[in-house]
Each structure stands twice: as C-alpha cells, then as structure tokens.
Amino acid sequence: GVSSEEGRVLYQDWLGTYSAVNRETREAFYVPSNVAAMPTCERAAPMRTILNFLLNEEQFQMVHAAAIADRKGNSLLLPGQGMSGKSTTAIEWLTSGHLYQGDDLCAIGGGENLETLMTYQSAKMRELAVPLFPSLHSHLEHLDELGEKKALFHLDDLENNPVAMRPLRVAFCCQK
C-alpha cells in the first residue's frame, strides 16, 4: 500500500481489490477485479479497508466481534475466534426482537465513553446454523466460500428490522 497526507491506496491480493481514499475530499474508490469471485466475508462486509481507514480517523477501530444491545442502550461486545458462536448468538438476539449491531465486524471507540457502532447491515452464518432460524430462510443467500457453506442475509430485507443504527454504550465486554 501507499500512504501519504492526502490519502491511501492499497491493493489486497487475496481479495483482488484496489482501495483508495482521499483524506481531503473524503472520496473513496473500491475496485474489485472479479465481483463474482469475492469471498463471503467481502460480500457481507464490502470495502472494509476503506471503512476501517475512515473510522480510524474518527477514533474508532473495527474489531472482529459481534455486538448486540438491550433496549436501554447498553451494548454487549462478543469477541471470539471463528466458529465460537458470535454470529449464532447475535442472530438469535436479532430474531428474538432485540437490537443487533453486527455478527462479525463492528466498530468501537468514542474516547473515554466507549461506544459500539454498527458497520454493516448484513449477517452471515454457517450452513449448520441455518435450521435454527426458520424465519430467515426466505432471506438467505447460500454461498460456498473456500469449501465452507455459509448463508448471508441483509437486514434491510427483514420486516420490523430491530437494528441498532446508533452508537451505544458498552456495558460489558467478554473474551474467550
């Protein structure tokens, strides 16, 4: 990658994408070489490099964690390794009518008053978890990523979507 005061340009070989951000104009460009070959993680959360760069400038950091919230505005950050149950827990919380901020990536920051911030309006789950959520079946896009079956859905496709679109105070953090 190339970085300067004006901006940043980065090529990610594993994704086959170029990302560029101009700090002054706040413009960003994202150029995938083959959209059809994009892995599930990028289809569910596109332009992560650009988003992370811009969030860093606002004192936020993207983290590999799920984030859910109660109706009082307290959020729970669920960090964990892959296959530890982050997505399943967050999607269960969502389908139970609670506030959802993300199943895999969210942003934390806000200085002394730590906050979580939803970064994407999509969720993905391993195919093994699909039977647990029959209400989502009509919204799922089934994908095969590196030999692993996953399902992806977009939250704006859901009726009465209880997505938390605002920063929330972190009440508790846990780690495996």
C-alpha positions in Angstrom: 0.0 0.0 0.0 0.9 3.6 -0.4 0.0 6.2 2.2 0.5 10.0 2.4 -1.1 13.0 4.0 -3.5 13.2 1.0 -4.7 9.6 1.3 -4.0 5.9 0.9 -4.0 3.4 -1.9 -4.0 -0.3 -1.1 -4.0 -3.5 -3.2 -5.3 -6.6 -1.4 -4.1 -9.7 -3.3 -6.3 -12.2 -1.5 -9.4 -10.2 -2.5 -8.1 -8.9 -5.8 -9.2 -5.4 -4.9 -7.8 -1.9 -5.0 -9.0 0.6 -2.4 -8.2 4.3 -2.4 -9.2 7.1 0.0 -8.6 10.8 -0.5 -8.5 12.4 3.0 -9.1 16.0 1.8 -12.2 15.3 -0.4 -13.4 12.3 1.7 -13.8 10.3 -1.5 -13.1 6.6 -1.7 -12.8 4.2 -4.6 -13.1 0.4 -4.4 -12.2 -1.6 -7.4 -12.7 -5.4 -7.2 -11.1 -7.4 -10.1 -13.9 -10.0 -10.1 -17.1 -9.4 -8.1 -18.4 -12.9 -8.8 -15.3 -14.4 -7.1 -15.5 -12.2 -4.0 -15.4 -14.3 -0.8 -18.4 -14.3 1.5 -16.6 -12.1 4.1 -16.2 -9.4 1.5 -19.8 -9.7 0.1 -21.2 -9.4 3.6 -18.8 -6.6 4.6 -17.5 -4.8 1.5 -14.9 -2.0 1.5 -13.6 -2.9 4.9 -10.2 -1.4 4.2 -11.8 2.0 3.3 -14.2 1.9 6.2 -11.5 1.0 8.7 -9.3 3.8 7.5 -12.1 6.4 7.8 -13.2 5.1 11.2 -9.7 5.3 12.5 -9.7 9.0 11.7 -12.8 9.3 13.9 -11.1 7.4 16.7 -13.0 4.2 16.1 -11.4 0.8 15.4 -13.1 -2.1 13.6 -13.0 -5.3 15.6 -13.7 -9.0 14.9 -16.7 -9.3 17.2 -20.4 -9.4 17.4 -22.3 -6.6 19.1 -25.8 -6.7 20.5 -27.8 -4.3 22.6 -30.6 -4.0 25.1 -33.5 -1.5 24.8 -31.8 0.8 27.4 -28.9 1.4 25.0 -26.3 -0.8 26.7 -24.4 -2.9 24.3 -22.5 -6.2 24.7 -19.4 -6.9 22.7 -18.8 -10.6 21.9 -15.3 -11.1 20.6 -14.1 -14.5 19.8 -12.3 -16.8 17.4 -14.0 -18.1 14.3 -16.7 -20.8 15.0 -17.0 -19.6 18.6 -20.7 -18.8 18.2 -20.6 -15.0 17.7 -22.9 -15.0 14.7 -25.3 -17.5 16.0 -25.6 -15.6 19.3 -26.1 -12.2 17.5 -28.7 -13.7 15.1 -30.6 -15.4 17.9 -30.7 -12.0 19.7 -31.9 -10.3 16.4 -34.7 -12.9 15.8 -35.8 -12.5 19.4 -36.6 -8.9 18.7 -33.6 -7.3 20.3 -31.2 -4.7 19.0 -28.4 -6.0 16.7 -25.3 -4.2 15.6 -23.3 -6.9 13.9 -22.3 -10.6 13.9 -18.7 -10.4 12.8 -17.5 -6.8 12.5 -18.3 -3.7 14.5 -16.5 -0.6 15.5 -15.6 0.5 19.0 -14.3 3.9 20.0 -15.6 7.2 21.4 -12.7 8.1 23.7 -13.5 7.8 27.4 -17.1 6.9 26.8 -16.6 3.7 24.8 -19.2 3.1 22.2 -20.0 0.4 19.7 -21.2 1.3 16.2 -22.8 -0.9 13.6 -20.7 -1.1 10.4 -22.8 -3.3 8.1 -26.4 -4.3 7.6 -25.7 -7.9 6.8 -25.2 -11.1 8.7 -23.7 -14.5 7.8 -23.9 -17.9 9.4 -22.5 -21.3 8.8 -24.9 -23.6 7.0 -25.1 -25.8 10.1 -26.9 -22.9 11.9 -29.5 -22.3 9.2 -32.1 -24.8 10.7 -32.0 -22.8 13.9 -33.6 -19.8 12.2 -36.6 -20.8 10.0 -37.9 -17.3 10.0 -34.9 -16.2 7.9 -34.9 -19.0 5.3 -36.6 -16.9 2.6 -34.0 -14.1 3.0 -30.9 -16.3 2.8 -28.4 -16.3 0.0 -26.4 -19.6 0.1 -22.7 -19.3 -0.6 -19.7 -21.6 -0.9 -16.6 -20.0 0.5 -13.4 -21.9 0.3 -15.3 -25.2 0.6 -17.3 -23.9 3.6 -21.1 -23.5 3.2 -22.4 -20.2 4.5 -25.6 -18.2 4.3 -25.8 -14.5 4.0 -28.8 -12.1 4.5 -29.3 -8.4 4.5 -31.1 -6.8 7.5 -33.0 -4.3 5.4 -34.8 -7.3 3.8 -36.4 -8.1 7.2 -39.8 -6.8 8.3 -39.7 -4.7 11.5 -36.0 -4.7 11.4 -34.8 -4.1 15.0 -31.3 -2.9 14.0 -29.5 -0.5 16.3 -28.3 2.2 14.0 -26.8 4.5 16.6 -23.7 4.3 18.8 -24.4 2.5 22.1 -22.6 2.5 25.5 -20.7 -0.7 26.2 -22.0 -2.3 29.4 -19.9 -5.5 29.4 -17.0 -7.0 27.3 -16.2 -10.6 27.4 -13.4 -12.6 25.8 -12.8 -16.3 25.3 
